[in-house]
Amino acid sequence: MLRDITIGQFFPGNSAVHRVDPRVKIVLVIAMIVTLFLAGGPISYGLMIAYLAGIIKISGIRFHMVVRGLRPILIIVIFTAVLNLFYTPGDILWSWGFLHITRQGIFAAIEMVLRIMLLIIGASMLTYTTSPIDLTDGLERLLGPLKKIRVPVHELSMMMSIALRFIPTLIEETEKIIAAQKARGADFESGNILQRAKAMVPILVPLFISAIRRADELATAMECRLYRGDEGRTRMKQLKTTRVDLLAVLVSGAVFAAVIVLGRMGM
């Protein structure tokens, strides 16, 4: 299960999706999230699926890697689908006690599952095709106007970037700790829920200690390199908009507009 968590990972490449300005990517992801909540029919959702499938194809990211990233949220998706299936009022198709399945519940469950999966895929493609440094710079540039009201934009962007960067590292550390505990005879698979939760203590304690130690080492390294935040900081790579960014905005804008119109029409 831990190997299926791909959020925060970056897959280097030179595709058109990789070359899009990180500021444009962040804005397009936000626009995609809003658009998904305005979609409302099979054609509109089909158009969004085709849009994301095209992005995955152009980026060169293997499809099974994208699907693997959905496995950790499978329980949440199933739970959400069941709630919508049994507790949405409408035309009853099947009933047993207080449980009932309605025609509207089936449509609501399918719509919610599609919406969650597309949201995760779209957000994952942002981290898959954007390095943590570029993501930090893009987010900092977008939030730049907030500096006028003394919001620590650079520090917030840096913290988000470091958090994303260390997710794969912590996952790898967790796997090593689990392997070490199993070698000492620890059992994490048998017993009831309480026993399994208790068995996680030998994993959580060294994991927290390791995370704190890594944070302290990172802080020391940043201080040794005279890191002083945004004050007097220069960038080796300057963000510039190109024709690829303009094309991405035009294509994405056209798709999002079509999805919203189709959603309003119930299609």
C-alpha positions as CSV (number, residue, x, y, z in Angstrom):
1,M,0.0,0.0,0.0
2,L,2.8,2.4,0.8
3,R,4.4,1.9,-2.6
4,D,1.1,3.0,-4.2
5,I,1.3,6.5,-2.7
6,T,2.8,8.5,-5.5
7,I,1.7,12.0,-4.5
8,G,4.7,14.4,-4.2
9,Q,6.8,12.4,-6.7
10,F,8.3,14.1,-9.7
11,F,9.0,12.3,-13.0
12,P,11.6,14.2,-15.0
13,G,10.9,14.7,-18.7
14,N,10.9,17.1,-21.6
15,S,7.4,16.8,-22.8
16,A,5.1,19.7,-23.6
17,V,3.3,19.2,-20.3
18,H,6.7,19.3,-18.4
19,R,7.6,22.6,-20.2
20,V,4.4,24.4,-19.3
21,D,5.0,27.3,-16.8
22,P,4.3,26.1,-13.2
23,R,2.2,29.2,-12.7
24,V,0.0,28.2,-15.6
25,K,-0.2,24.6,-14.3
26,I,-1.4,25.7,-10.9
27,V,-4.1,28.0,-12.3
28,L,-5.3,25.3,-14.7
29,V,-5.5,22.7,-11.9
30,I,-7.6,25.1,-9.9
31,A,-9.8,25.9,-12.9
32,M,-10.1,22.1,-13.5
33,I,-11.3,21.5,-10.0
34,V,-14.0,24.2,-10.3
35,T,-15.0,22.8,-13.7
36,L,-15.4,19.3,-12.3
37,F,-17.9,20.6,-9.8
38,L,-19.9,22.3,-12.6
39,A,-20.0,19.2,-14.8
40,G,-23.3,17.4,-14.8
41,G,-23.7,14.8,-17.5
42,P,-22.0,11.8,-19.3
43,I,-20.8,13.9,-22.2
44,S,-19.2,16.6,-19.9
45,Y,-17.5,13.9,-17.8
46,G,-16.4,12.1,-20.9
47,L,-14.8,15.2,-22.2
48,M,-12.9,15.7,-18.9
49,I,-11.7,12.1,-19.1
50,A,-10.5,12.6,-22.6
51,Y,-8.8,15.8,-21.6
52,L,-6.9,14.2,-18.7
53,A,-6.1,11.1,-20.9
54,G,-4.5,13.4,-23.5
55,I,-2.4,15.1,-20.8
56,I,-1.2,11.7,-19.5
57,K,-0.4,10.6,-23.0
58,I,1.5,13.8,-23.9
59,S,3.4,13.9,-20.6
60,G,4.8,10.4,-21.1
61,I,3.8,9.3,-17.6
62,R,2.9,5.6,-17.6
63,F,-0.8,5.0,-17.2
64,H,-0.3,2.3,-14.6
65,M,1.6,4.8,-12.4
66,V,-1.4,7.1,-12.5
67,V,-3.8,4.3,-11.7
68,R,-1.5,3.1,-8.8
69,G,-1.8,6.5,-7.2
70,L,-5.6,6.0,-7.0
71,R,-5.3,2.8,-4.9
72,P,-4.7,4.5,-1.5
73,I,-8.0,6.4,-1.8
74,L,-10.0,3.4,-3.0
75,I,-11.6,2.9,0.4
76,I,-12.7,6.6,0.5
77,V,-14.1,6.3,-3.0
78,I,-16.1,3.1,-2.1
79,F,-17.3,4.6,1.1
80,T,-18.5,7.8,-0.7
81,A,-20.2,5.8,-3.4
82,V,-22.0,3.6,-0.9
83,L,-23.3,6.7,1.0
84,N,-24.6,8.3,-2.2
85,L,-26.1,5.0,-3.4
86,F,-28.1,4.2,-0.3
87,Y,-29.0,7.6,1.1
88,T,-29.9,9.7,-2.0
89,P,-33.7,10.2,-2.1
90,G,-35.6,9.5,-5.4
91,D,-37.3,6.7,-7.3
92,I,-36.8,3.6,-5.3
93,L,-35.5,0.6,-7.3
94,W,-34.6,-1.7,-4.4
95,S,-35.3,-1.6,-0.6
96,W,-34.5,-3.6,2.4
97,G,-35.2,-2.2,5.8
98,F,-33.8,1.3,6.1
99,L,-31.6,0.7,3.1
100,H,-32.8,1.6,-0.3
101,I,-31.3,2.2,-3.8
102,T,-32.8,4.9,-6.0
103,R,-32.2,5.7,-9.6
104,Q,-30.9,9.1,-8.5
105,G,-28.6,7.4,-6.0
106,I,-27.0,5.3,-8.7
107,F,-26.3,8.4,-10.8
108,A,-25.0,10.3,-7.8
109,A,-22.6,7.5,-6.8
110,I,-21.2,7.2,-10.3
111,E,-20.8,11.0,-10.6
112,M,-19.1,11.3,-7.2
113,V,-16.7,8.5,-8.0
114,L,-15.7,10.0,-11.3
115,R,-15.3,13.5,-9.7
116,I,-13.0,12.2,-6.9
117,M,-10.9,10.1,-9.3
118,L,-10.5,12.9,-11.8
119,L,-9.6,15.4,-9.1
120,I,-6.9,13.1,-7.8
121,I,-5.5,12.5,-11.3
122,G,-5.5,16.1,-12.2
123,A,-3.8,17.2,-9.0
124,S,-1.3,14.3,-9.3
125,M,-0.3,15.4,-12.8
126,L,0.8,18.7,-11.4
127,T,3.4,17.1,-9.1
128,Y,4.3,14.4,-11.6
129,T,5.4,16.9,-14.2
130,T,6.6,19.8,-12.0
131,S,9.8,19.8,-9.9
132,P,9.4,20.9,-6.3
133,I,11.6,24.0,-7.0
134,D,9.5,25.1,-10.0
135,L,6.4,24.4,-8.0
136,T,7.7,26.6,-5.2
137,D,8.6,29.4,-7.6
138,G,5.3,29.3,-9.4
139,L,3.3,29.3,-6.2
140,E,5.4,32.2,-4.8
141,R,4.9,34.3,-7.9
142,L,1.1,33.7,-7.9
143,L,0.8,34.7,-4.3
144,G,3.3,37.6,-4.7
145,P,0.6,40.3,-4.3
146,L,-0.1,39.1,-0.8
147,K,3.4,40.3,0.2
148,K,1.9,43.9,0.3
149,I,-0.1,42.9,3.3
150,R,2.9,41.2,4.9
151,V,1.9,37.6,4.2
152,P,5.0,35.4,4.4
153,V,4.5,34.1,0.8
154,H,8.0,32.7,0.3
155,E,8.0,30.9,3.6
156,L,4.6,29.3,3.0
157,S,5.6,28.2,-0.5
158,M,8.9,26.8,0.8
159,M,7.1,24.8,3.5
160,M,4.6,23.3,1.0
161,S,7.5,22.4,-1.4
162,I,9.5,20.7,1.4
163,A,6.4,18.8,2.6
164,L,5.8,17.5,-0.9
165,R,9.4,16.7,-1.4
166,F,9.7,14.6,1.8
167,I,6.5,12.5,1.3
168,P,8.4,9.9,-0.8
169,T,11.3,10.0,1.6
170,L,9.1,9.3,4.6
171,I,7.3,6.5,2.7
172,E,10.7,4.9,2.0
173,E,11.7,5.3,5.7
174,T,8.4,3.7,6.8
175,E,9.0,0.7,4.6
176,K,12.5,0.2,6.0
177,I,11.2,0.5,9.6
178,I,8.4,-2.1,8.8
179,A,10.9,-4.5,7.3
180,A,13.2,-4.1,10.3
181,Q,10.3,-4.7,12.8
182,K,9.2,-7.8,10.8
183,A,12.7,-9.1,11.0
184,R,12.5,-8.8,14.8
185,G,9.2,-10.8,14.8
186,A,6.6,-8.0,14.7
187,D,3.2,-9.0,13.3
188,F,1.2,-6.2,11.6
189,E,-1.4,-8.4,9.8
190,S,-3.1,-10.6,12.4
191,G,-5.5,-9.6,15.2
192,N,-8.4,-7.2,15.5
193,I,-8.3,-3.5,14.8
194,L,-7.1,-2.5,18.2
195,Q,-4.3,-5.1,18.1
196,R,-3.2,-3.8,14.7
197,A,-3.3,-0.2,15.9
198,K,-1.2,-1.2,18.9
199,A,1.3,-2.9,16.6
200,M,1.8,0.4,14.7
201,V,3.4,2.0,17.8
202,P,6.9,0.5,17.0
203,I,6.6,2.0,13.6
204,L,5.3,5.5,14.5
205,V,7.9,6.2,17.2
206,P,11.1,5.7,15.1
207,L,9.3,7.4,12.2
208,F,8.7,10.5,14.2
209,I,12.2,10.5,15.5
210,S,13.6,10.1,12.0
211,A,11.4,12.9,10.6
212,I,12.5,15.3,13.4
213,R,16.1,14.4,12.8
214,R,15.8,15.0,9.1
215,A,14.1,18.4,9.8
216,D,16.9,19.4,12.1
217,E,19.5,18.4,9.5
218,L,17.7,20.3,6.8
219,A,17.5,23.4,9.0
220,T,21.3,23.1,9.8
221,A,22.1,22.7,6.1
222,M,20.0,25.8,5.1
223,E,21.7,27.9,7.8
224,C,25.2,26.7,6.7
225,R,24.3,27.9,3.2
226,L,23.3,31.3,4.6
227,Y,19.6,30.9,3.8
228,R,17.7,34.0,4.9
229,G,14.3,33.5,3.3
230,D,13.1,35.8,0.5
231,E,15.3,38.7,1.5
232,G,17.9,39.4,-1.2
233,R,17.2,36.0,-2.9
234,T,17.9,35.6,-6.6
235,R,16.8,32.8,-8.9
236,M,18.9,30.8,-11.4
237,K,15.9,29.9,-13.5
238,Q,13.5,32.7,-14.4
239,L,9.9,31.8,-15.2
240,K,8.8,33.0,-18.6
241,T,5.6,32.3,-20.5
242,T,6.0,30.7,-24.0
243,R,3.9,29.5,-26.8
244,V,3.4,26.2,-25.1
245,D,1.8,28.0,-22.1
246,L,-0.5,30.0,-24.5
247,L,-1.5,26.8,-26.2
248,A,-2.2,25.1,-22.9
249,V,-4.4,27.9,-21.7
250,L,-6.4,28.0,-25.0
251,V,-6.9,24.3,-25.2
252,S,-7.8,23.9,-21.5
253,G,-10.0,27.0,-21.6
254,A,-11.9,25.6,-24.5
255,V,-12.4,22.2,-22.8
256,F,-13.4,23.7,-19.5
257,A,-15.9,26.1,-21.2
258,A,-17.4,23.2,-23.1
259,V,-17.7,21.1,-20.0
260,I,-19.4,23.9,-18.1
261,V,-21.9,24.5,-20.9
262,L,-22.7,20.8,-21.3
263,G,-23.0,20.5,-17.5
264,R,-25.6,23.3,-17.5
265,M,-27.5,21.5,-20.2
266,G,-27.4,18.3,-18.1
267,M,-25.3,16.5,-20.7
